[in-house]
């Protein structure tokens, strides 16, 4: 059986909202919500954090959640992912980020299934390159072999900081891109955590609308019915590569 594992990156030195994964919302910290949402997939979860002492609380919290931990470079996130995948002996890597506390295991599984329908070292499946899902449900799936190759060959700072550009920016004959889409375009919705406005929205979703118990469709439905919620962080611009 193919060994598939989820690697999520986390650190306390995020620039716009420091220590955001340790913020408590509705009685649980952001990282706990995030892990809670991943575990129903049935795949092992690994938190890839840095060697900084400031990230010791992330290690402690991840361990308390019962998931694996890998520590590596803060700036070279590609090397951190590659090291984690190698140590865990993964064959297929599912990349997510811990600033998505309401990520949906069902969405994640659908992207994994897309990859596994005809897997290979030069296949990249995601729901982010042709975006129709809200931000906050992002999933990328690729082989550990491709990740190791990227780690060996990627040279630009953007490729090393953002992990996957080396994969999806390759020519079509070198990497097959597969896309998982939501039936309607909901890409304007933002359910990821990077600013105080994002925090206000996610807090409202979890505390007032029980979003921690809802899947992606349920959360989209809440946003569809409450435009005032959408407006809370609609002005927030996503950080670019």
N, C-alpha and C positions, 0 to 999 in steps of 0.2 A: 504494500500500500504506500502511495506517495505521502511523504511527510510534509504536510502543510503547516506553517506556523505564522501567527500574527506578530509583527513587530511594530510597536508604537513608540514614538520618540517623545521624550519629556525632559524638561529642564526648568529651573527656577529663574533663569536669567533672561526670560522673554522681555523684549524691550518695551512694548506698549502696555503690557499688563503683567508685571513681574510676579512670579510664584503663582500664576493663575491656576495651575493644576492642583494646588493645595487649598484653594478657596473652598469654603463650605457652602453648599446650596441645599436647602431642604434636609439638613442633617447628615449629608455625606459630602465628601470632598469631590472636586471635579474629577480627579483621577479614579476615584472609586466608582463614580457614575460611569465613566468611560469603560473601565474594566467590566463592570456589571453588564454593560451592553454588548461587550465582545464575547463573553464566556458562553452564551447560548449557542454560538456557532459550533461549539465542540472542538475548535482548534486550540492548540496551546498558545498562550499569550506571553510575550516577552516585552518588558519595558526597557528600552535602550536609552539610558541617561548618560550623564557625563561623569568624569572623574572628580569634578569639583566638590569640595566639602559642602558647598551650599545645596548640593543635590542629594545629600545623605537622607533628608526626610522623604524624598521620592523613593529611594531604595527601601526605606523602612515601610512606607505605605504600600508599595508594590508587593513586598514580601508578606505583609499582613493580608493582602488580597489573595495570596496564594499563587501569584504568577512569577515567571522567571524575570531575572534582572541581568542586564549587561551594561557595563560602564566603559565609555570610550571618549574620544575627542569631542569637545564642545563644538568646534567650528567645522570639523570634517565629519559631517553626519553620514556621508556615504561610507566612510571607513567604519563608523560605529555600527551601521546596519550590516555591513559585510562581516564584521567580526562577530556580531550577534548571530547571524545566520549560520556561520561556520561553527561556532561553539555549540549551537543547538542542533547541528547536523540537519538543517532544513533542506528540502529539495525545492519547495515552492514557498515564496515569501509573499505575505499579504502586508502591504504597508498602509498604516493608518497613522494619525497624529492625535496626541492626547488632548488637543484643544477642541475635540469633537465629543463632548460629554453625552450627546444624544444619538450617537452613531447607531445604526440598526444592523444587528447580526444577520437579519434576513437579506438585507441589501448586500452586505459583505459576502454572504454565501452565494448570492446570484453572480457576483463578479468572479468568485472562485470557480463556480461551475462553468462560467464562460471560458475561463482559462483552461480548465481541465477537460472541456469538450474535445479538445485536440491540443494537448500541451506540447511545449517544446522550449528549447533554450532561447529561441528568438521570437517569443510571443509575449506581448504585454497587453493585459486586459485592465480596463478601468472604467469608472463612471465620471471621470473628470476631464478628459481631453475633448469630448463633445458634451459639454455640460448641460444637463437638464434637471439634475437633482439640486436641491438646496445645498449651499455650502454647509458643511458639518456632517455630511454623509459620505465623505470621500474615501474611496478604496482603490488601491492599485495592486495588481497581482502579476508576478513575474517569477522566473526561475532563479534559484540561488546561483546557478551557473552564470546567468546574465548579470546578476548583481556583482559577482566576483570579477567578471570581465570589466564592468563599469568601474569598479574600485581600482582595477589595475590600469585602466586607460584614460579615465576622465581627468581632465587637467584644469578646467576653469573653476573658479571659486563658486559660481552658481551651480555647476554640476555636482560639486562636492557638498555644498551646503543643503541642496534640495533633493539629493539622492537619486531621483529618477530622470532628470532631463537627458542624461546620456542615452538612456534607453529609448524614450519616446521621440527624441529628435533625430534618431538615426534614419537613413534612407529606407524607403519602403521595402526594398529587396533585402535589407538586413534585419528588420524588425517588423513583425506583423502586429498592428495595433487593432485591438478589439474593443468595442464600445458597448457599455450597458447604459440604457437610457430609461428615464421616467416617462410614462405615457404623455404627460404634458410638460411644458417648459416651466419649471419652478426654480430656475437658476437665480432669480432675483431675490429669493429668500435666503437669509443668512442665519444659520444656527451653529456657528462656530464661535470660539471665544478668543478674542484678541484685544478687545477694548472694554471700557466701562459700559458703553452702550450695549455691546454684545452680552456682557454679564447681566445687565438689567433685563434683557429679553429672555435669556436662558433661565434666569431666576424666576421670572413670571411664568414661563412655560412649565417649569418643574413644580413650583410651589402652588400656582393657581390653576394649572391645567393638567396636573398629573402626567406630565410628558415623559417621566421616567418609566411609565407603564405603557406608553404608546409606541407603535412602530412608526416608520417613516410616513406611511399614508395617514396615520392618525395625527401626527404632528403637522403635516401639510394641511390637513383639514382644519386644525385649530387656527393656523395662520390664514387660511382662506376665509375663515369666518370672523377673524378679528384683525382687520387692517390696521387698527391702532397699534397692535403688537408689532406688526411688520415695520411700522414707521419708527419704532424705537431705535433700530440700528440701520435703517435703510440708507443713511448717509455714509456709513462706514465703508471706506475703500479697502479692498484686499491688498495686502502687501505684494508687490511684484517681485519676480525673480531678479 
